[in-house]
Amino acid sequence: MSVKIVDASIHEIQLKTRMPFKYGIATMTEVPMVFVTVEAEVDGKTATGTSSDLLPPKWFTKVPDDPIEKEIADMLRVIRRALGQALGQVGDSAFDLWRILYEKQAEWAKASQVPPLLAHFGTSLVERALIEATCRANNQALGQAITTGLLGFDPGEVHPILKGQAASSLLPSQPLAKVQARHTVGLGDPLSANQITEDDRIDDSLPQSLDQCIEAYGLRHFKIKINGDIQWDLERLKSVAKTIVQHAAGDYAFSLDGNEQFQSITSFRDHWNQLHNEPELDSFFEHLLFIEQPLHRDVALDEALK
């Protein structure tokens, strides 16, 4: 197979959130969204693919003092760089072309002192659009394209422990027909309808508070944000737990999202022990699936921890 990117474009729109969303050190009320389109030649067939994503502040870099405008400009910069790197590139498959782009973007990022996570945000947008273009050129859905080998995906190239394994041997023969929706409970989300003031009430007939969302959508899986302040987290978790237990089915499950609030394993462990030892949360924690991103990335990605 031969895959070549012959054209690419980026389009940006501005969105306003339905209600403020507080996560980590940021509260989002509006955010840009970008659409990346690539035109690819796949074994002589021309097809287009599109990817899109938000440009969320304080996510790729955790620098409190950086202006939001600078962060958005930095995200657009890495996307445009990836698009420029991709134009004219040829690979033996979509995966091979992604590897070429990844290495070029990584080399540029290192020389330009751009954090890898931020740099490869651009890579991933091109990758996603390229996958769609390859699928469309061959009239295959994503699940089929992965298991048939159309994309050229080699798991061992990403994780050496998977060397010699084909994607088809690691995945079910048919994609899942449905997935479980996981509802994020932001740090500032109202938990009950009576907590919403008249000024904050959204008049669009859709549920707004956590209890309303559970009742309206039958939610059973949740992602609960914590902020690293033990007293605040304890009281918040007690309130969230009460709401979920009262309104959700008994087989509910949840994860905690630390949003990189902890600077050491010790501080996180101490925080977790205090949460876990709270008697009011005993039965609630029986439904815990995992804890996501507790450590700041500078700590989590430290080679000494591996």
Beta strands, then each sheet from edge to edge (+ up, - down):
strand 1: 3-23
strand 2: 26-42
strand 3: 45-54
strand 4: 90-91
strand 5: 182-185
strand 6: 221-225
strand 7: 253-257
strand 8: 288-292
sheet 1: 3+ 2- 1+ 4-
sheet 2: 5+ 6+ 7+ 8+
end
